[in-house]
Amino acid sequence: MSGTDLHFRTRDNGAVVFRIETENRQRRLDLRQLAVINIRSGEIKPHGQQTLTADEIAQMQSWVEARRTELQTRERDDIERLIDQINSAAQWFQSRAEPSDIEAVSNRLLLSMHDLRSTLVKKQVDEADKD
C-alpha cells in the first residue's frame, strides 16, 4: 500500500475522497475531505483549497479504473440475474398469478419487454451491419 491512506465514499457517478488522518492530539481517526471524483469523465476535483499529492492522484486514478471494472462486472451480473427473473416471472404468471395480479402488471411488463426486444434487435442489426 502507498504512503497516504484514503477513504472513498462511493456515490452516484463517482466518489467523495477523504484523507484519513490519525496524527492529532486525541489520536482519533479524522476524515478530511480531499476531492470529488466523477467516474464517467475520470475528473478529480480537489475540495476547497486542498492540494493533492502525486501519490494521492495516482491512488484516485487507480480507484477510478478499478471501480469502472467493478461496475461493468456488476452490470453483466445484473443482466444474468434479470434473465433468471424473467424466467421466474413466466413461471409465476403461468402457475400462481391471480387475474388481478396479471391485470396490475401486464401492460407495463409488456411495454418494457417490447422496449428491451426492440433495443436488442436494433443492436444486433447494427453489429451485423458492421461485419
C-alpha positions as CSV (number, residue, x, y, z in Angstrom):
1,M,0.0,0.0,0.0
2,S,1.1,3.5,-0.6
3,G,2.0,6.2,1.9
4,T,-1.3,8.1,2.0
5,D,-4.4,6.4,3.3
6,L,-7.5,7.4,1.5
7,H,-11.2,6.6,2.0
8,F,-13.5,6.5,-1.0
9,R,-17.2,7.2,-0.2
10,T,-19.0,6.0,-3.3
11,R,-21.9,7.8,-4.6
12,D,-23.8,8.1,-7.9
13,N,-21.3,8.7,-10.6
14,G,-18.2,8.7,-8.5
15,A,-16.9,9.2,-5.0
16,V,-16.0,11.7,-2.4
17,V,-12.4,11.1,-1.3
18,F,-11.2,11.6,2.2
19,R,-7.7,11.7,3.6
20,I,-7.5,9.6,6.8
21,E,-5.7,11.5,9.5
22,T,-4.5,9.9,12.7
23,E,-1.8,12.4,13.7
24,N,-3.7,14.5,16.2
25,R,-3.5,15.1,20.0
26,Q,-6.5,12.9,20.8
27,R,-5.2,10.1,18.5
28,R,-8.7,10.0,16.9
29,L,-9.4,8.9,13.4
30,D,-10.3,12.0,11.3
31,L,-11.5,12.1,7.8
32,R,-10.8,15.3,5.9
33,Q,-12.5,15.7,2.5
34,L,-9.9,15.8,-0.1
35,A,-11.6,15.6,-3.5
36,V,-14.6,14.5,-5.6
37,I,-14.3,12.0,-8.4
38,N,-16.5,11.8,-11.4
39,I,-16.4,8.1,-12.6
40,R,-17.6,8.8,-16.1
41,S,-15.1,11.5,-17.0
42,G,-12.4,10.4,-14.6
43,E,-12.2,14.0,-13.4
44,I,-10.7,14.6,-10.0
45,K,-11.6,17.9,-8.4
46,P,-9.8,18.9,-5.2
47,H,-12.1,20.0,-2.4
48,G,-11.8,23.7,-1.5
49,Q,-8.1,24.6,-1.1
50,Q,-6.8,21.1,-0.8
51,T,-3.6,20.2,-2.6
52,L,-3.4,16.7,-3.9
53,T,-0.1,14.9,-3.9
54,A,1.1,12.8,-6.9
55,D,0.6,9.7,-4.8
56,E,-3.0,10.7,-3.9
57,I,-3.7,11.4,-7.6
58,A,-2.3,8.0,-8.6
59,Q,-4.4,6.3,-5.9
60,M,-7.5,8.1,-7.1
61,Q,-6.8,7.2,-10.8
62,S,-6.2,3.6,-9.8
63,W,-9.5,3.6,-7.9
64,V,-11.4,5.0,-10.9
65,E,-10.1,2.2,-13.1
66,A,-10.9,-0.5,-10.5
67,R,-14.3,1.0,-9.9
68,R,-15.2,1.1,-13.6
69,T,-14.2,-2.6,-13.9
70,E,-16.3,-3.4,-10.8
71,L,-19.3,-1.6,-12.2
72,Q,-19.0,-3.3,-15.6
73,T,-18.9,-6.7,-13.9
74,R,-22.0,-5.8,-11.8
75,E,-23.9,-4.7,-14.9
76,R,-23.2,-8.0,-16.5
77,D,-24.2,-9.9,-13.3
78,D,-27.4,-7.8,-13.2
79,I,-28.3,-8.9,-16.7
80,E,-27.7,-12.5,-15.8
81,R,-30.0,-12.1,-12.8
82,L,-32.6,-10.4,-15.0
83,I,-32.7,-13.4,-17.3
84,D,-33.4,-15.6,-14.2
85,Q,-36.0,-13.1,-13.0
86,I,-37.8,-13.2,-16.4
87,N,-37.9,-17.0,-16.3
88,S,-39.2,-16.9,-12.7
89,A,-41.8,-14.3,-13.8
90,A,-43.0,-16.5,-16.6
91,Q,-43.3,-19.4,-14.3
92,W,-45.2,-17.3,-11.7
93,F,-47.6,-16.0,-14.3
94,Q,-48.3,-19.5,-15.6
95,S,-48.7,-21.2,-12.3
96,R,-49.6,-18.9,-9.5
97,A,-50.7,-15.4,-10.7
98,E,-54.2,-14.3,-10.0
99,P,-56.2,-12.4,-12.6
100,S,-55.8,-9.2,-10.5
101,D,-52.0,-9.7,-10.5
102,I,-51.9,-10.1,-14.2
103,E,-54.1,-7.0,-14.7
104,A,-51.9,-5.0,-12.4
105,V,-48.6,-5.5,-14.2
106,S,-49.2,-6.9,-17.6
107,N,-49.3,-3.7,-19.7
108,R,-46.2,-2.2,-18.0
109,L,-44.3,-5.5,-18.3
110,L,-45.3,-6.0,-21.9
111,L,-44.1,-2.5,-22.8
112,S,-40.8,-3.0,-21.0
113,M,-40.3,-6.3,-22.8
114,H,-41.2,-4.7,-26.1
115,D,-38.7,-1.9,-25.5
116,L,-36.0,-4.3,-24.5
117,R,-36.6,-6.5,-27.5
118,S,-36.6,-3.5,-29.9
119,T,-33.3,-2.3,-28.4
120,L,-31.7,-5.8,-28.6
121,V,-32.8,-6.3,-32.2
122,K,-31.5,-2.9,-33.2
123,K,-28.1,-3.5,-31.6
124,Q,-27.9,-6.9,-33.3
125,V,-28.7,-5.4,-36.7
126,D,-26.1,-2.6,-36.1
127,E,-23.4,-5.2,-35.2
128,A,-24.3,-7.3,-38.3
129,D,-24.0,-4.2,-40.5
130,K,-20.5,-3.5,-39.1
131,D,-19.4,-7.0,-40.1
